[in-house]
Amino acid sequence: MSTVTFRVTDEEKAFIQSMADLNGLSLSELARTKLLEGLEDQIDMALYEKAIKSHELNDESISHQAMLQELGL
């Protein structure tokens, strides 16, 4: 397993430690979990934005009423 080090102020460390304590995690577990969650959220948002742009370029949406007619309802 690798180690990653980053610098924070004393106040930031105290805050991060208190949040780790609140969540019942070690400082390392909290930092790792929140960092990875944040990066995964960033990837999800980028994929969402790409999908929206693709949809806007090739919008094949129809209204609810048109769908009912197409289904013969």
HELIX and SHEET records of a PDB file:
HELIX    1   1 ASP A   10  LEU A   22  1                                  13    
HELIX    2   2 LEU A   27  LEU A   57  1                                  31    
HELIX    3   3 HIS A   64  GLU A   70  1                                   7    
END                                                                             
